[in-house]
Structure formats: structure tokens, C-alpha cells
Amino acid sequence: MLAGQLALVLAAAFASAALYINVAEQPARLKLDNKNLLKEWKPSYSGGFAMQGSLAVISAVLGIVTAWLTSDWRWLVGSALILANWPYTIFVMMPTNHKLKAIAEDDAGPASRTMIETWGRLHAARTSLGIAATLAYLWALN
């Protein structure tokens, strides 16, 4: 059951980080001028992508292992929810991410600000998936 507990902890870490981005980091960065907003978003996004992507994959693998070991399909629900962040990010968020990364900081303006605001709304779905996965894992633990 250690694998399941670790899956839960990693999903909760993912959800917590995602929630922090939505309720603290994104509102704070939106107070910056357009140039500094884009300048702050770029490295923040890169670091968050690496950290959250790893948490999602490892949590999903541990959930799948636990489902196999316990023959409890509920672990697969949590695994599917946390892993759903990958296709969501690739197919829904990446077009915006690539456009933002391609903008030179000196070219930042209202259009890049609007894209970062859109990015924040899109990111909220990742937060929801992380919370849902955490709740599914908690359900499986009972």
C-alpha cells in the first residue's frame, strides 16, 4: 500500500502547486507591467512544467501499480485523472505556451498580457484535475 500512499502524496503535491499558481502566483504576476509579466512567466512556466509533469507521471504509475497489486479499480481513476494533465497540457495549453515563449520580452504588450490571462484560466483545469486525482486516491484508500 506504500505505492498508493506515495501516489496520493504526489497527486496532492501536484494539486497544491497548481492551486498556488492559480491563487497566488498568477494574480501577483498580473500586477506587473507587460514586459516584466512576460519576463516572469517564461522561467516560471518552464520550472513548473518540469516539476508538475514529473509529479503527474510518477503519481499515475504508482496508482497503476497499486491498482494491479490490490485489484482495486479506484486507483485507476486517480491515475487517469492525474495523467490527464499531460494530454490536456499538450493539446489545449501548448499552443498558448508556444506563442508566449516566442514573444520577445521587448515586444510584450496587451496581446501577450491577454494570452497570459488565458493561460491562467487554462491552468485552472490542471488544478481541478490534480484535486480530483487526490480525492480519487483518498477514496481508494478507504
PAVEXDO-579490 format. One record per residue (C-alpha): x, y, z. Coordinates in steps of 0.1 Angstrom, whole numbers, plus 5000, padded with zeros to 4 digits. Layout:
XYZ
...
END
This chain:
500050005000
503150235002
502850284964
499350404968
500250644996
503050784975
500650824946
498351024969
501251234982
502451324947
499051404934
498451624964
501751794958
500751844922
497351984932
498952214958
501552354934
498852414907
496552584932
499352804944
499952914908
496253004904
495653174937
499053344944
501553344916
499253434886
497453724904
500853864916
502453844881
499454014866
500254324886
503454364866
503854574835
503654384802
507354344797
508054214833
504954004832
506253804802
509753804816
508453654849
506153404832
508753244809
511053094836
508153024859
506452824833
509552624824
510252534860
506552444867
506252224837
509252014847
508151974883
504451924877
504951694847
507151464868
504751464897
501851364874
503751074857
505150924888
501850954907
500050784878
502550504876
502350444914
498550454912
498550194884
500949974903
498649994934
495649914913
497349604900
498649494935
495249554952
492849464923
491049794931
489949984901
489550314921
493350364919
493050374881
490550664884
493150864903
495850764879
493750864849
492851194864
496451294873
497751164840
495151364821
497251664828
499651554801
497251544771
495451854784
498752044786
499951924752
496751974732
495052264750
497752474767
500852424745
499552644716
499352934740
502652844757
504552834724
503153164713
504153324746
507653174746
508153304710
507453674720
510553874728
510354054761
510754384744
507754304722
505454234752
502154424752
498454394756
498354084734
500953894755
499054004786
495853864773
497553534764
498953514800
495453584814
494153304791
496953074802
495853134839
492353024831
493552724812
495852634841
492852624864
491752304847
495152144856
494452244892
491052074891
492451754876
495051744904
492451794931
490151534915
493051284914
493851354950
490251294960
490150974939
493250834957
491750924991
488650734981
490750434971
492450445004
489250385023
END
